[in-house]
Structures are given as structure tokens and as C-alpha cells.
């Protein structure tokens, strides 16, 4: 068995819109009511997948979920007094951010030697709490082999937001690792979406030995500034933690806790004096893909907004000149996703597994990327205005577009 890290990117759904449903997500709130461009958004996402393929990385995808969600609409029994945001929740394309799809513990970390996946319950936000059952249906198909265990979501008493609050440190992706779970304390300006007990439940159900699980509190100041997930202020890969100085409630204590379990830790910390927390969140410097390149070394795939920030790019150039572990910084255009509060890291779920053990229908090569692009170009709406949400004509267009994609990818059982 040859284990590799596979990035499963979410294909941006045909109902992609800016309803501003995510409290604490500053980008989402600031673009509320703007027209959206689902076709452009999905093509940007496919271009990012092609970019990863060009780097020699293993690439997969997860599909948009059924929208509008008829069961959700029936459950809320809408009438003329129903808040528009509640109706818009049934149309949300937020499953595109597959960093929230699940938490993944690779086989080398677990007691039974299997890869465990737990879909996130996402209970903090109504537009996301409806996702996990349909997400699990995809995970059951993609990871249906005997080397995988797909769990149900954590009970809704405890909010779980998946891999966006989870990091893994290892000497190599196929080596045993240490998994770090980041949780938030309630009571601040914005809701802390990851509950400590949800993280501990996932670690236990995945069969992680206590020495392989570390639990760290996110900085309440970071949450209040708009870092609604840990992956807005930190990203990890193999030995390296790339993080902002104000990411954790006890920054030094966080480093000590990780080093106690994983002594080889290398920290690349961005100081507040170089890049403010607010600028890091605005540009999503840390909501990046930190990847190991086949030829050696690491690259950081960042949103193009980083290149346009004087303070961020100045720090990036300084880092690249320091001979540290991150050797390349590669901007990509995901502006449609960024406007709704998700950068390159939000758009992918990392799974360490043998690519041959994954259902091949969920793996991407150049030919399949082209097939996806063709369906998107032919069927995805070019533009959605706020007044379109809820219309029968848009509903038919969105449903037909998703069906065309399922047919093209031979995944019609997920209709």
C-alpha cells in the first residue's frame, strides 16, 4: 500500500450565492447581497485543482450537495414572514468548502490501522447543519473500501467543524503522526464553532492513542477578529507549523504541547508587527495549502489577494530569502470563494491514503478536469442576483446542472 496525501476539493455548486449567512465570517458578511458568479467560481476551483496536478500532487473532488434542499424547506414551513436568510440557507453552496466536510485520521495514526473519517456536524450555522448526511453519502462511496471507516457525525450537543480545526504533524505523510485539535471557548463576539468535547469525541472514536492527540485553545481575539476556524490563522504540513503570532490563547504553551508529542516541530511564525491579525484574515495568508512537493521541499499555495497586500508580500519575500522549510509561495485565483469567506485551504479536504483504494470516480486527472469544466461551462448559471433565490426557474436550473455533472462523472446514485 502506497500512502499519499490526496486533496479532495469541493466543486463549487451551481447555487453559489452571497446571502451572508455565516456570522463571524467577515468576508461573507461584507459581500451580503452582491451578485454571485457560480460559473466563474466553479471554473476557478477547477483551475486550482489543475494547478495542484501540475505540481505533481494527488487530487480528488467532492460534489455539490442537492440544492435547493427540499427537506430543509419543508422543515422550516416558510411563509411570507419567514426571514429571507432562512430560505436562502436551503440554497447554500457552502459544501464547496470541504475542509469542513470531515476530520480525517490516517491509518498510521489509528489503533486499528484504518483511515477514519468523521463528517462534521456543523451545527453552529443552520445553512451548514443540513450538510452532514449528504456529505457522508459521498464519503461512504469514495472511501468504501475495507481500509476506511466512515463514522456518523458527532452528536449535535457539541459543535464540530471538521478538518478546518485539525492539523497533523509527521515525519512523512505515510509515517505515524500527531494530530492537533483546535477548539474555541464560547462567550466572545462571534460564536466559537469548534467545541472541545467534539474534538475529544472524534479523537477517541478514531482510535487515537492519547500520545497522538493534542488539544489546543484558539485565541479568542482571533475568533473575534474573524478567524472563525483555526485554518484562517494556521496551517501545518509534516514537521512545519505556519502560524500567526496571535493564533492561540497561549501561543508558547501551544508550541510546547505540540513539541512534547512531536519533538521535530518547526514553527514558522508571522509576527503581528509584520502582518497584523486583521490583514492576515483579510488576505487569508494562512488559509493556504502547505504541500510537500514530489521533488522535495514545501510550497504554500495562497490566494492572489496575498500578492496584492504590501505587508503580506513583503513578509513572504523575507521568508523565502531565509532558507526556511517553505521554498515556494504560489498565488492562485479563487476570488469568488474568497468573497464568501473561503480560501485555498477551505476548498480542500486532506486525506492520506492509497489513491488506488479510493473510488476512482472521485479522483481527478487532466481529462476529468476538462469534463468538469465542460459541464460547468454549459450548465452553471453565469450570475445569481439576491432576488433570484427562491425562484422556480433558478431551482430548475440548479437541479439540472447538478444532474448533468453527476451523469458526466458516473455518480448518478448521489442524485
N, C-alpha and C positions, 0 to 999 in steps of 0.2 A: 504494500500500500504506500503510495507516494502522496504525502500531505502537502498541500499548498494553501496559501491564503487566497480565497476567492472573494471578490467584491460583487455583491448582488445589488445592483442599482434598481431603484424604483422607476419604472416607466411613468412619466407624468401623464395623468389621466385626462381624458377629453373634457372633463368638467372643471379643470383648473380655473380658480377664480379668486378674487381678493375680497372676501367677506369680513376679514379682520376678526376671526373667531378665537384667536389664541391670546388670552390675557397673559401679559408678561413678555410677549414676543414683540419687540418694538418695531421691527421691520413690517411684520404683519399688520400691526395697528396703524402704522403710518401710511400704508397703501390701501387701507379700507375704502371700498367704493370705487377704486380705479378700474378701468377696463383691463382684462387679462388677455393673454395671447397663448391659448393652450397648444396650438401647433408649434409655435416658436419654442415654447417651454419644453415640449417633448423632444424636439429636434436638438435643442441644446443638451438635453440629458443623454441622447444617443451619441452626440458628438463627444461627450465626456467619456462614455463607455469606449468609443473608438480610440480616444486618447490613451486610456488605460491599456487597451490591447496593443497599441503602438509601443508602449513601454515594456511589453512582454509579460503583462500581468494576466492572471486568470480572471475572467469576467462572466458574471451571470446577471440575471434580472429577476425582479418580481413584478407582477402585473398590477394595473389599476384595479381597484375593487369596484363592485357593481354600484353605479350611481345613476340617478338618484336612488337612495336606499329606501325602497318602498316600505319595508318593515319599520324603519325608523319613522317615516312619515305617518304611518298608521298608528304607531305608538304615541306620538305627540298629539294626534287628533287635531290638526290645525284648523283654525277658523280665521275670520277677519281680524281678530285681536291678537293672534299669535305673533310674537316678536319675529321680525324677518330673519334675525340671526339664527333662530331655532330651525326655521325652514331651510336656511342656507346650509346648516350642518349636514343635512341629508345629501347635499351635493358636493361636499368637501372632497378634494382630491389629495388630502394630506397623507394618504398611504404612500405617496411618492417618496416620502422621507423614510426609507427603510431602516435607517439607524434606530428607529422606534419600533420596527417590526418585531424584534425578539432580542433576548440575551442568549449568547452562544458560548458554550464551554467546549472546546475541542477535546477530542478523545485522549490526548496525552495528559490532560489535567484531571480526568474523572476516574473514580474508583472502578467503574465497570469497563473502562476503556472504550466508551462510545461517545460520540458527539451529541451533546444535549442542547436542545433549543426550547426556550420558553417564550411564547408570544407575549408581548407587553399588553397589560390590560388598559392602559391609557385612560384611566377613569377620571383624571382631573378635568379633562375637557370633553364636553358632550360630543363634539364633532369627531373626536378620535376614539371615544369609548365604544363606538359601534364597530370598530375595525377588527378586533382580535379573532373572532370566529372565522371570518373570511380569510384573514391572513393565515390562520392555522391550516385552513384547507389547502392553501398553496404550499405551506411548509410540509404538510403531510405528503404531498405529491413529490415535491422537489427532493425531500430527504426521507423517502420511504424505505430505504434500504436498511439492512439489519445493523449497520454501523451507526445508526442515528436513533435518538429518542426525542420525539416532539411532545412536549407537555401541554396541558391546558394552561391558560393564564393564571397568575396569582389571584387569589380571592379579591373581590373589589374593595374590601376593607382597607387595603394598602395600595397606594398608587405606585405603578411600575411603568417606566418609560423606556425599558429595553436597553439596547447597546449604547444609546446616547449617554448613559451614565455608567458605562462599564469599560474598563481598559484591561489589557493583558500584556504582561511582560514575560519575555522568554529569551533564551539564547538563540533560538531559531524557531520558525513557526511550527516545525514538526517536533520540537522538544517540549518537555513538560513546562508549564508556565505558572505564573502567579496572577490571579485575577483580582482586580481592584474595583470595588463597587462604591460609587459616589452617591451620597444621599443628601437631602436638604432638610433643614429644620423649618417647621411651619411657623407662621406668625408674622411674616415680613410683608412688604409692599405687594409682592406678587406671590402666587402660590408656589411652594416648593413641590415639584411634581414627583420626585422620587422619594418614597418612604423607606426609612432604614430597614424596617421589617420585611418589606417586599424584597429588598436586596438579599437579606439573610435567608428568606424562604427560597429564592432562586438558587443561591449557593448550596443550600442543603439538598434541594431536590435534584440538582445536577451532580451530587455526589462529590463535591469538592472537599478535600481534607482541610481542616482548619488552617494549616500552614500555607495553603494555596489560595486563601481568600482574605482580602484586606478591605476594611470598611472605613471610608473617609468622609468627613462632612464637607460639603461645598460651602464656600464663603457666602453668608447671607448678603453681603454687599454686592457680590457678583450677580446673585439672583435678582436683587433689587435694580441692578443696572441693566438687566435684560438677558442675562445668561441663564435661560430657563432650563438648559441642560448642561452637564459638565462638558460636552463636546463643543460648546461655544467658547470655552476658556482653556481647554487642554486636549491634547491628542497624544496617543502612545503608539509605539511600534518597537517590537523586540526589546532591546535594552533602553530605549530612549523615551523620555517623557518631555514633550514640548508643551510648555505651560506658561500662563501669565502669573506674575508675582502675586496677584490677589485672587487666585483661583480657589483656595481652600481656607476654611475657617482657621486652621492652624497650619500654615504653609510648611514650616520646619518640621512640625510633627507629622505631617503627611509624608514628607520625604523620608523621615526616619522609619515610619511604619512600613513603607514600601521596601526600603533597603533592608529592614530586618528580615523580610521574607524573600527579597531578591537583591542580594548584595551588589550585583553588577549594574545596578541602575545608573543611567546617565541622564542628568537633568539639563535641559536647555530652557532656561527661564528668561522670559522677556520682562524687563523691569518697567514699572509704572512710569518712571522718568523718561523712558524711550518711547513707549506706546501706552497711552492711557487705557484703562479698562474700557472706557466708553468707545474709544477708537478701535480697540481690538474687537469689540462686539459689533460695531457698525460695519467693519470691513470683513468680519468673520475670518480673521487671520488663523485662528485655531480650529475653526470648523473646516478643516482641511484633511486630505488623505495623506498620511505619512506612510510611505510604502517602501518596501525593500525591492531594489532593482535586481533583475537577474544577473547583471554584470557586476553587482556589488554596490555598496553604498545605499543611501536613502534619498528619496525625493519627497518634497512636500508639494502636493497639488492644491493650490489655493484659488479662491475666486478672484476674478480680474479686478475687483474693487481694491484688493490689496496693492496692486501695481499703481493704482491711482491715488493712493494715500502717501503723502510725503513722509510722514513719520514711520509708517509701517514699512515702506520700501527701503527707507534709509536703514532701518534696523535689519531688514532682510539682507541687504548688501553687506552690512557689517558682519552678520552671522556667516554668510558664505565666504567671507575672507578670513574667518577664524580657524579654518581646518577642523571644524566640528563634525559630528556624525551626519548632519543633513547637508548633502552636497549640491542639491539642485532645488530650486523653487520654481514651480511651473504653473502660471496662471491659466485658468480656464473660464469660459464664459457660461455662467449659469444664472444670468440676471433675472430671468423670470422666477426661478426658485428663490433667489436671494430676496426679491421684493416681497415674498411671502414668508421670509424668515428661515430659509434653509440653504446652506452652502454645500460644497462637495461632500463633506462628511455626513451631512444629514441624508444625502441621496444614496447612501450605500450601507449595506449590512455585511460585516466581515465574517466569513465562515472559513475556518481552517479544516480542510477535508481533502480527500482524494477526488479530484474532478470527475474521475470515471465512476465514482459512487453516486454522483448526483444525477437525477433525471436529466438526460441531455437536452430535453426541451427547454430547460431553464438556463442553459449555458449559451454564451454569445461568441460568435466568430464574426468575421467581416461580412460574410454572406447574410447571416441572420440580422446583423445590424442594418444592412441595406433593406432587408424585408420589413423590419420595423419602421424604418424611415419612410418607406413607400406607403405603408398603411396610414401612418400619421399624416403624411402629405395629402393623401386622398380623403381622409375621413375626419381628422381632428378639426374642430371649429377654429377658424382663424382668430376670432375675437369673441369674448363674452363680456357684456356690459352688466352692471348690477341689476338692471331691470329685467334681464333675461332669466335670472334664477327663478325657477318655479314654473317656467313656461312649458307647455306640452311640446312645442316644436323643438326646444333645446333638449328636452328629455329624450325625444326620439333620436335626435342627432347623436347624443352622448351614448345611448344604449347601442345604437347601430355601429358606432365607431369602435366601441369595446368589443362587440361581437366580431367585427372584421379582424381585429387584432388576434382574438382567441382562435379564429379559424386559420389565420395565416401561420400561427405558431403551433397549431395542432393541440390546443389546450381547451377545446370546447366543453370539456367536463366541468370547467370552472364558470360556465355561463350562469 
